[in-house]
Amino acid sequence: MSCDVANAKDEFQRHILMAYDNVDKLLRLEEKVDKIKMMPDKVDEAKNLRLEHISLQRTIDEQIKNGLMKRNVIIDEYKRRKNNTCGHIGKTPNVECAKCSETKLSAELFSSKEPKKWISSITPKNEFTILIFYRGTWCGNCAIYLREVDHCLVQLRQLGAEVYAICSQSQVYVDEMKEDTKVGFELISDPKNALGKKFDIKITNKNGNSFKVMSRIIKSALGGTDNYDPHHEDGIVQPAVVILKDEEVMYKWVTPASINVGYGMFERMTPSSIVDIIRFHSVNEVSSNICKTLNMRKQSIE
């Protein structure tokens, strides 16, 4: 990572976390206004609180705007570094990759299958299957993270792994994220959070405080200040990484759902760590197969 990108990431995170902190204050302020707005002796106090609310909302909007500017700088730089190859083993130059076509088709079939059946249909085709759970188009760090995973895609595919990214937004927004990030792996719409529930990933309930905070962040990012609702039918899945081997969970990482990391926007499993885990298990599996072969040869000689 270049110094410029690292600085931009630090600035992006700083602006967004300040916005999260201020949204939390904004919600508490609204609760206070609701309690006193009907009290005749509290008219002036309610008026002052509303003015404070307007000022705080403007601050939040400005922090989100500044954060998104840094986010766009990072995404543009990552796009500039994009891999020129898909990374699939056996890919013929200047010919459409059959494995890419197969992976795209498998992603499109997700909506027509139960999660368990879908997992059963894709895992035999890969040595390892990596599921990246992300929050949505409104999450600036999700776009950055998907680009960082894409930067490691060739390494992962050369190790026999395939990557799918899952979000609870509807398909139109998933397509929008794919177009925005230009990643080489497939993105899947899972509005009912079926995969999140299957792998016991934390899901932010729409009636909970963290969803209320995120909804204000989202709406501000989209240019409004009303409550946000329609993009997630069944709550927001927490950012996570699940690595499968023959349908079995080989490794799982779930981002902490605390406000100091933006309810999961920051503090994620690094893509390089994903590569290291795949490489570790890949090497050990090869070693194990070599040992089995040597033992078989030894037994046949004896």
C-alpha angles and dihedrals in degrees: 000000000000122000091247093054092045091052091047090051091050091050092046092052093046094053094045096047090050088052091051091051091049093048089055088053090046093056092049089049091053091051089053092050091050091054097052106028093093095046111102093210092052100056096111093045091050090050092052091048091053090052089049088050092054091049093048092049090053090051091051092049090051093048091050091047092051091046093051091050089057090044091056091050090054095046092049091051092049091049089053089057094047118146115255093213132056091227097229113145113247095023110159114224115252091007124106109259112250091203091054090051091049092049092049091051092049090053091051090052093057095089092055096052139062110253092247092051091046092051089048090052098051106036096067089059094060138045088226132011119207120199115196113195113203133174107232153279091298092059106092094194092051090062091047092048094049089052090051091051089050089054087062095041097103091052091048095049092047086057090053098259129134125201130216124177118210129201134171092226118106121266096264091062093043088054088048091054091049091052092046097049099032090211119172097227129074126269120209132205112222105169093170092051089233094155092043090054092044092056095037096245116168112260120199108233114229091230095052129101094244090057089050090053093046092046090060092047090050095047092048090050088053093049103260140090104214124107111284121227124133102075096068117049098185107020131282121294115229115246108266146151123223120186116198132196114186091340091306120117106246095174138000132189124182122187114237113259097225129128094236088069094040092263088296102329090116136030099056133161107275116242089231088059089053089053091049092052093048091047092048094053092040093054092045091050091052090048090049092050091049090052091049091050093049091049091050091050091047092051092049091051092049 
